[in-house]
């Protein structure tokens, strides 16, 4: 932890810095009406925090997964490297990795730092590539060509991984080590967790965990030409260059904010003049260039355009200049996220479960596509290089007096044990899954005598695992693993990526229907389990 951690200055009220509390309230209402699960919201104007709120159980000091916001941090590292003369925008990939240079491949000789930064490199790494095999550099060089470098645009996260690999090779440091004295320490940001390959090279395009205020600081610094609290931190030339419109991505996607232009791993906005750091499931650091304002959102909403549209309906019109005329009202706070209600049932299966454990059977289709069943929701499992999964041997113990259900299970990283509130209030526990440490926020309840519900939220990540266990007198157990955000919504959103590839309306409809019908049942099938005796040493 940094001893002298710089904080953004706080305004006495949103109106002090020209932000309408009424507009904030209307934005929160819009999020609720639209069904967007927001974890945090921070609005900064004129260098002061005008508004901040976290939805319990999330909190200000808790780092949150940023997904592709990570790309913008990788870009900043490249900006420092260019400023220090380690490389240039014209540096060729094969000059840094001559051991991977296939000289017969003319297109490979053309890839530069610029191409990697701007998604114009042309390499198309399959999303099915198994990251657990730790061949990330080789997989990039072996990937198929979508187009020649500089002759197209395609959003490929591995471009930013290669940038991290370049920093690592040129400096013998990880990107975090390189950024620590240059970016993180000056901004008062603790050394962050960032997923890496097994060589310690950051994923680059994903995997960074930072707090809401950390993201606000970096976005604000880029907006202010690289300055923070009066000091030049990021090179001014890079702050301006990286956030400018460098590449036309108008043909890449039909969503407005995904076609408004792309900088050096930073997006341009369609609805207002400005740029944004943008991550999957609606992680945003959004800069309003005409209003000296930054809005940071962390969330769990797969339809990112829906989240942004909520914001555009209320901002930038919610900013104003000059003295506020009228009564200042208190801006509302984000509501706590939903949890299971207090359990009013003491199941007849309680005593049996104190002696038994629930053993699952592996699902071959899930293993083949590398989506093993985990206590983590499906989304963190998909994005992790060190897959969690193959959870089994669930054990439950109930302390009805203290309203606690204890759940233990085996998974790839070993046995984890968490506490779940039976009184409608979450219990916090530590767990390690997929080589990542999480704080679990959990509740449980008996829906009826034979149905146990368990909701587990891995804080810092997105999503919530929602298990349903159904017990039968014959000793069999059916387990239904669910997630929030619901996989039906995720499947619908994924289908929209592929629908434009179809040339006929019939083809478009077939793609849409197939995703909706197949994805949820494939990734979260029912598991038929059995009760087996616990070994004495396994008793909780």
SULHUPE-V386889 format. One record per residue. N is the residue number from 1. RES is the residue in three letters. PHI is phi in whole degrees, 0 to 359 (* if undefined). Layout:
# SULHUPE-V386889
N;RES;PHI + N;RES;PHI
This chain:
# SULHUPE-V386889
1;UNK;* + 2;UNK;289 + 3;UNK;288 + 4;UNK;247 + 5;UNK;272 + 6;UNK;294 + 7;UNK;239 + 8;UNK;291 + 9;UNK;290 + 10;UNK;259 + 11;UNK;278 + 12;UNK;294 + 13;UNK;203 + 14;UNK;304 + 15;UNK;294 + 16;UNK;303 + 17;UNK;246 + 18;UNK;78 + 19;UNK;237 + 20;UNK;278 + 21;UNK;298 + 22;UNK;298 + 23;UNK;294 + 24;UNK;297 + 25;UNK;300 + 26;UNK;293 + 27;UNK;296 + 28;UNK;297 + 29;UNK;298 + 30;UNK;296 + 31;UNK;303 + 32;UNK;296 + 33;UNK;297 + 34;UNK;277 + 35;UNK;76 + 36;UNK;268 + 37;UNK;276 + 38;UNK;262 + 39;UNK;266 + 40;UNK;204 + 41;UNK;216 + 42;UNK;226 + 43;UNK;240 + 44;UNK;240 + 45;UNK;219 + 46;UNK;52 + 47;UNK;72 + 48;UNK;242 + 49;UNK;287 + 50;UNK;273 + 51;UNK;203 + 52;UNK;207 + 53;UNK;199 + 54;UNK;232 + 55;UNK;275 + 56;UNK;303 + 57;UNK;267 + 58;UNK;284 + 59;UNK;211 + 60;UNK;298 + 61;UNK;274 + 62;UNK;269 + 63;UNK;298 + 64;UNK;234 + 65;UNK;300 + 66;UNK;249 + 67;UNK;48 + 68;UNK;284 + 69;UNK;304 + 70;UNK;306 + 71;UNK;303 + 72;UNK;292 + 73;UNK;290 + 74;UNK;299 + 75;UNK;301 + 76;UNK;297 + 77;UNK;300 + 78;UNK;295 + 79;UNK;301 + 80;UNK;296 + 81;UNK;296 + 82;UNK;293 + 83;UNK;301 + 84;UNK;269 + 85;UNK;78 + 86;UNK;286 + 87;UNK;198 + 88;UNK;220 + 89;UNK;298 + 90;UNK;267 + 91;UNK;301 + 92;UNK;271 + 93;UNK;302 + 94;UNK;290 + 95;UNK;286 + 96;UNK;277 + 97;UNK;237 + 98;UNK;298 + 99;UNK;293 + 100;UNK;250 + 101;UNK;277 + 102;UNK;267 + 103;UNK;293 + 104;UNK;281 + 105;UNK;265 + 106;UNK;296 + 107;UNK;292 + 108;UNK;299 + 109;UNK;293 + 110;UNK;264 + 111;UNK;295 + 112;UNK;240 + 113;UNK;303 + 114;UNK;302 + 115;UNK;297 + 116;UNK;295 + 117;UNK;294 + 118;UNK;255 + 119;UNK;65 + 120;UNK;243 + 121;UNK;288 + 122;UNK;97 + 123;UNK;285 + 124;UNK;240 + 125;UNK;282 + 126;UNK;294 + 127;UNK;289 + 128;UNK;271 + 129;UNK;299 + 130;UNK;280 + 131;UNK;290 + 132;UNK;290 + 133;UNK;279 + 134;UNK;58 + 135;UNK;236 + 136;UNK;296 + 137;UNK;294 + 138;UNK;299 + 139;UNK;298 + 140;UNK;293 + 141;UNK;295 + 142;UNK;273 + 143;UNK;295 + 144;UNK;288 + 145;UNK;271 + 146;UNK;266 + 147;UNK;197 + 148;UNK;288 + 149;UNK;308 + 150;UNK;85 + 151;UNK;250 + 152;UNK;188 + 153;UNK;216 + 154;UNK;212 + 155;UNK;281 + 156;UNK;234 + 157;UNK;295 + 158;UNK;293 + 159;UNK;302 + 160;UNK;285 + 161;UNK;299 + 162;UNK;296 + 163;UNK;296 + 164;UNK;295 + 165;UNK;297 + 166;UNK;293 + 167;UNK;302 + 168;UNK;299 + 169;UNK;288 + 170;UNK;281 + 171;UNK;246 + 172;UNK;59 + 173;UNK;235 + 174;UNK;287 + 175;UNK;296 + 176;UNK;295 + 177;UNK;298 + 178;UNK;294 + 179;UNK;279 + 180;UNK;304 + 181;UNK;282 + 182;UNK;267 + 183;UNK;236 + 184;UNK;294 + 185;UNK;298 + 186;UNK;300 + 187;UNK;267 + 188;UNK;70 + 189;UNK;249 + 190;UNK;296 + 191;UNK;305 + 192;UNK;272 + 193;UNK;279 + 194;UNK;215 + 195;UNK;301 + 196;UNK;231 + 197;UNK;281 + 198;UNK;283 + 199;UNK;263 + 200;UNK;82 + 201;UNK;269 + 202;UNK;300 + 203;UNK;300 + 204;UNK;81 + 205;UNK;272 + 206;UNK;197 + 207;UNK;94 + 208;UNK;274 + 209;UNK;241 + 210;UNK;218 + 211;UNK;276 + 212;UNK;301 + 213;UNK;292 + 214;UNK;301 + 215;UNK;294 + 216;UNK;299 + 217;UNK;299 + 218;UNK;291 + 219;UNK;297 + 220;UNK;295 + 221;UNK;298 + 222;UNK;294 + 223;UNK;296 + 224;UNK;266 + 225;UNK;67 + 226;UNK;89 + 227;UNK;264 + 228;UNK;217 + 229;UNK;49 + 230;UNK;85 + 231;UNK;248 + 232;UNK;283 + 233;UNK;253 + 234;UNK;273 + 235;UNK;310 + 236;UNK;302 + 237;UNK;298 + 238;UNK;286 + 239;UNK;302 + 240;UNK;283 + 241;UNK;292 + 242;UNK;296 + 243;UNK;267 + 244;UNK;275 + 245;UNK;274 + 246;UNK;264 + 247;UNK;224 + 248;UNK;277 + 249;UNK;244 + 250;UNK;294 + 251;UNK;260 + 252;UNK;274 + 253;UNK;200 + 254;UNK;268 + 255;UNK;279 + 256;UNK;306 + 257;UNK;283 + 258;UNK;263 + 259;UNK;230 + 260;UNK;265 + 261;UNK;117 + 262;UNK;221 + 263;UNK;260 + 264;UNK;272 + 265;UNK;65 + 266;UNK;221 + 267;UNK;271 + 268;UNK;265 + 269;UNK;269 + 270;UNK;269 + 271;UNK;281 + 272;UNK;202 + 273;UNK;290 + 274;UNK;164 + 275;UNK;230 + 276;UNK;207 + 277;UNK;274 + 278;UNK;222 + 279;UNK;233 + 280;UNK;307 + 281;UNK;62 + 282;UNK;71 + 283;UNK;258 + 284;UNK;225 + 285;UNK;239 + 286;UNK;250 + 287;UNK;255 + 288;UNK;257 + 289;UNK;293 + 290;UNK;274 + 291;UNK;231 + 292;UNK;48 + 293;UNK;221 + 294;UNK;226 + 295;UNK;238 + 296;UNK;246 + 297;UNK;230 + 298;UNK;244 + 299;UNK;198 + 300;UNK;229 + 301;UNK;220 + 302;UNK;293 + 303;UNK;275 + 304;UNK;296 + 305;UNK;295 + 306;UNK;299 + 307;UNK;296 + 308;UNK;294 + 309;UNK;297 + 310;UNK;302 + 311;UNK;296 + 312;UNK;298 + 313;UNK;291 + 314;UNK;235 + 315;UNK;223 + 316;UNK;272 + 317;UNK;296 + 318;UNK;282 + 319;UNK;269 + 320;UNK;213 + 321;UNK;248 + 322;UNK;91 + 323;UNK;284 + 324;UNK;287 + 325;UNK;250 + 326;UNK;136 + 327;UNK;272 + 328;UNK;280 + 329;UNK;253 + 330;UNK;285 + 331;UNK;290 + 332;UNK;291 + 333;UNK;255 + 334;UNK;297 + 335;UNK;282 + 336;UNK;300 + 337;UNK;286 + 338;UNK;293 + 339;UNK;226 + 340;UNK;293 + 341;UNK;286 + 342;UNK;302 + 343;UNK;280 + 344;UNK;256 + 345;UNK;247 + 346;UNK;253 + 347;UNK;293 + 348;UNK;289 + 349;UNK;274 + 350;UNK;303 + 351;UNK;294 + 352;UNK;299 + 353;UNK;293 + 354;UNK;291 + 355;UNK;246 + 356;UNK;239 + 357;UNK;230 + 358;UNK;261 + 359;UNK;257 + 360;UNK;269 + 361;UNK;250 + 362;UNK;298 + 363;UNK;258 + 364;UNK;304 + 365;UNK;302 + 366;UNK;294 + 367;UNK;292 + 368;UNK;297 + 369;UNK;269 + 370;UNK;62 + 371;UNK;237 + 372;UNK;296 + 373;UNK;298 + 374;UNK;225 + 375;UNK;289 + 376;UNK;290 + 377;UNK;300 + 378;UNK;296 + 379;UNK;290 + 380;UNK;297 + 381;UNK;295 + 382;UNK;299 + 383;UNK;274 + 384;UNK;268 + 385;UNK;284 + 386;UNK;257 + 387;UNK;301 + 388;UNK;286 + 389;UNK;135 + 390;UNK;60 + 391;UNK;287 + 392;UNK;199 + 393;UNK;53 + 394;UNK;287 + 395;UNK;235 + 396;UNK;235 + 397;UNK;226 + 398;UNK;239 + 399;UNK;246 + 400;UNK;289 + 401;UNK;295 + 402;UNK;263 + 403;UNK;59 + 404;UNK;230 + 405;UNK;250 + 406;UNK;256 + 407;UNK;241 + 408;UNK;232 + 409;UNK;201 + 410;UNK;261 + 411;UNK;214 + 412;UNK;308 + 413;UNK;279 + 414;UNK;117 + 415;UNK;266 + 416;UNK;246 + 417;UNK;225 + 418;UNK;230 + 419;UNK;253 + 420;UNK;238 + 421;UNK;289 + 422;UNK;262 + 423;UNK;251 + 424;UNK;84 + 425;UNK;250 + 426;UNK;288 + 427;UNK;247 + 428;UNK;257 + 429;UNK;216 + 430;UNK;263 + 431;UNK;214 + 432;UNK;236 + 433;UNK;220 + 434;UNK;62 + 435;UNK;64 + 436;UNK;235 + 437;UNK;272 + 438;UNK;235 + 439;UNK;261 + 440;UNK;267 + 441;UNK;250 + 442;UNK;223 + 443;UNK;224 + 444;UNK;211 + 445;UNK;195 + 446;UNK;272 + 447;UNK;288 + 448;UNK;204 + 449;UNK;301 + 450;UNK;243 + 451;UNK;233 + 452;UNK;253 + 453;UNK;251 + 454;UNK;224 + 455;UNK;246 + 456;UNK;230 + 457;UNK;248 + 458;UNK;280 + 459;UNK;296 + 460;UNK;99 + 461;UNK;267 + 462;UNK;243 + 463;UNK;94 + 464;UNK;218 + 465;UNK;276 + 466;UNK;236 + 467;UNK;272 + 468;UNK;231 + 469;UNK;252 + 470;UNK;244 + 471;UNK;260 + 472;UNK;238 + 473;UNK;300 + 474;UNK;282 + 475;UNK;92 + 476;UNK;272 + 477;UNK;223 + 478;UNK;255 + 479;UNK;246 + 480;UNK;245 + 481;UNK;273 + 482;UNK;244 + 483;UNK;223 + 484;UNK;234 + 485;UNK;287 + 486;UNK;304 + 487;UNK;295 + 488;UNK;299 + 489;UNK;293 + 490;UNK;295 + 491;UNK;298 + 492;UNK;297 + 493;UNK;293 + 494;UNK;297 + 495;UNK;297 + 496;UNK;293 + 497;UNK;289 + 498;UNK;262 + 499;UNK;305 + 500;UNK;298 + 501;UNK;289 + 502;UNK;284 + 503;UNK;264 + 504;UNK;235 + 505;UNK;295 + 506;UNK;295 + 507;UNK;295 + 508;UNK;298 + 509;UNK;295 + 510;UNK;294 + 511;UNK;296 + 512;UNK;300 + 513;UNK;294 + 514;UNK;295 + 515;UNK;298 + 516;UNK;296 + 517;UNK;276 + 518;UNK;264 + 519;UNK;302 + 520;UNK;299 + 521;UNK;290 + 522;UNK;285 + 523;UNK;273 + 524;UNK;227 + 525;UNK;282 + 526;UNK;293 + 527;UNK;246 + 528;UNK;273 + 529;UNK;239 + 530;UNK;220 + 531;UNK;271 + 532;UNK;232 + 533;UNK;293 + 534;UNK;284 + 535;UNK;281 + 536;UNK;307 + 537;UNK;287 + 538;UNK;271 + 539;UNK;302 + 540;UNK;281
